[in-house]
Amino acid sequence: MEPHVDDAAGRQAPRAGDAHIVFRSLSKHYHTARGPVEALKGIDLKIRRAEIFGIIGRSGAGKSSLIRTINRLERASGGSVEIDGQDVQRLSGNELVRLRRRTGMIFQHFNLLRSKSVFENLALPARAAGLPRAEIRRRVERLLALVGLEGKAEVFPSRLSGGQKQRVGIARALMLDPEVLLCDEATSALDPETTQTILALLREINRRLGLTIVLITHEMAVIREVCDRVAVLEHGELVESGPVWQVFGAPRHDATKAMLAPLAVRLPEDLAARLREAPQEGHDTLVFKLDYGGVKGRQDGVGLGRILAALGDRAMLLHGGIDRLQGHAQGSLLVGIKGGDARTALEQAALIDARIEVVGYV
Ligand SMILES: Nc1ncnc2c1ncn2[C@@H]1O[C@H](COP(=O)(O)OP(=O)(O)OP(=O)(O)O)[C@@H](O)[C@H]1O
């Protein structure tokens, strides 16, 4: 098929999946009274056009510093950040203004002007960009409809719920038709139900407008719900990245495992209370965990026949379940085998295509 050509110079039109934002050996340090703080160290990362990309990390890992280098709210100390091949570090004043128009941003606390109506909040950046009045009015109407706030143009932010304020924030970020939307903890101030509706809206915007969305969050459920790929930062370094099903299905780095721990299947309290390290009188059921996920090719589910064939009919499913993440089966099953000799049981379990961890005996 002929490549689609979009401009007079014959350049190829950007396509979903192309590299859109590229960090090369990016570093950032801050000068503080107590000396330099290395917030980012040698980050190499590509974010693709039209994907939803999540950045996670514990507090102080460098998430805000990283996202803020994209629209140069922070300058890098070394390396580069490119958008469509353009090094944002090298932009002149006017080019920087244009870059900021191409990268909308939304914030945890919405950052709306309280003394201005919704209309005015949306109109301000457009006026600064020199858009004609009629066009501003058209855009405000279209975007308020897109975010589900028709009829709210004259309302003041104080009369809106948190979720509605974030919808205004999203509409404002879209006023200048950006190609990138940066989300800085955009749902962290919202209750779980409102979070779901905002995430659904971000998904819809991503699909309908083909926007590249980069979000930082400390909420793993947000990443799981909405992101295509994810990167994990720890002490300013990129420690792992990949599709969410892979990183969440089989986390490799301790920082990732620690952040995902709250989502992990754990031994229920009643069993945990009876748990022993070795078999004893009355504690002779070997308990182990089978972890499924993060493995290429396992899309259909987990074969019960194989579990039964390997572990025999003394095996009991104690707890857990299998979920689906981006079309991949993943989850954990806690299995018990009564009176089983641990070694034989584990050798048998190894025949099942899962990661195995002995929990103890109950
Ligand atoms: N303006 C600044 N001046 C000095 N140090 C800073 C500044 N901004 C961030 N830092 C330091 O840089 C490191 C990375 O901070 P950053 O805010 O990027 O991390 P984060 O992962 O976003 O953290 P959090 O989840 O707590 O917001 C931290 O050690 C932080 O204290």
The ligand as an SDF file (V2000), in Angstrom:
LIG
                    3D

 31 33  0  0  0  0  0  0  0  0999 V2000
   11.4440   22.0180   42.3220 N   0  0  0  0  0  0  0  0  0  0  0  0
   12.1980   21.1070   42.9660 C   0  0  0  0  0  0  0  0  0  0  0  0
   13.2730   21.4750   43.6810 N   0  0  0  0  0  0  0  0  0  0  0  0
   14.0490   20.5660   44.3110 C   0  0  0  0  0  0  0  0  0  0  0  0
   13.8070   19.2500   44.2980 N   0  0  0  0  0  0  0  0  0  0  0  0
   12.7400   18.8150   43.6100 C   0  0  0  0  0  0  0  0  0  0  0  0
   11.8720   19.7180   42.9120 C   0  0  0  0  0  0  0  0  0  0  0  0
   10.8680   19.0050   42.3150 N   0  0  0  0  0  0  0  0  0  0  0  0
   11.1170   17.7160   42.6340 C   0  0  0  0  0  0  0  0  0  0  0  0
   12.2210   17.5860   43.4000 N   0  0  0  0  0  0  0  0  0  0  0  0
   12.8240   16.3460   43.9150 C   0  0  0  0  0  0  0  0  0  0  0  0
   13.0420   15.4890   42.7960 O   0  0  0  0  0  0  0  0  0  0  0  0
   12.7050   14.1410   43.1070 C   0  0  0  0  0  0  0  0  0  0  0  0
   11.6230   13.6600   42.1470 C   0  0  0  0  0  0  0  0  0  0  0  0
   10.4360   14.3980   42.4120 O   0  0  0  0  0  0  0  0  0  0  0  0
    9.1270   14.2760   41.5340 P   0  0  0  0  0  0  0  0  0  0  0  0
    8.1370   15.2640   42.0860 O   0  0  0  0  0  0  0  0  0  0  0  0
    9.4600   14.3430   40.1060 O   0  0  0  0  0  0  0  0  0  0  0  0
    8.6750   12.7810   41.9030 O   0  0  0  0  0  0  0  0  0  0  0  0
    7.2170   12.1200   41.8540 P   0  0  0  0  0  0  0  0  0  0  0  0
    7.4180   10.7010   41.5020 O   0  0  0  0  0  0  0  0  0  0  0  0
    6.3230   12.9290   40.9830 O   0  0  0  0  0  0  0  0  0  0  0  0
    6.7720   12.2370   43.3760 O   0  0  0  0  0  0  0  0  0  0  0  0
    5.2650   12.3930   43.9970 P   0  0  0  0  0  0  0  0  0  0  0  0
    4.5130   11.1290   43.6350 O   0  0  0  0  0  0  0  0  0  0  0  0
    5.5350   12.4870   45.4660 O   0  0  0  0  0  0  0  0  0  0  0  0
    4.6800   13.6280   43.3900 O   0  0  0  0  0  0  0  0  0  0  0  0
   12.2950   14.1340   44.5490 C   0  0  0  0  0  0  0  0  0  0  0  0
   13.4200   13.8020   45.3250 O   0  0  0  0  0  0  0  0  0  0  0  0
   11.8710   15.5660   44.8050 C   0  0  0  0  0  0  0  0  0  0  0  0
   12.0660   15.9060   46.1500 O   0  0  0  0  0  0  0  0  0  0  0  0
  1  2  1  0
  2  3  1  0
  2  7  2  0
  3  4  2  0
  4  5  1  0
  5  6  2  0
  6  7  1  0
  6 10  1  0
  7  8  1  0
  8  9  2  0
  9 10  1  0
 10 11  1  0
 11 12  1  0
 11 30  1  0
 12 13  1  0
 13 14  1  0
 13 28  1  0
 14 15  1  0
 15 16  1  0
 16 17  2  0
 16 18  1  0
 16 19  1  0
 19 20  1  0
 20 21  2  0
 20 22  1  0
 20 23  1  0
 23 24  1  0
 24 25  2  0
 24 26  1  0
 24 27  1  0
 28 29  1  0
 28 30  1  0
 30 31  1  0
M  END
$$$$
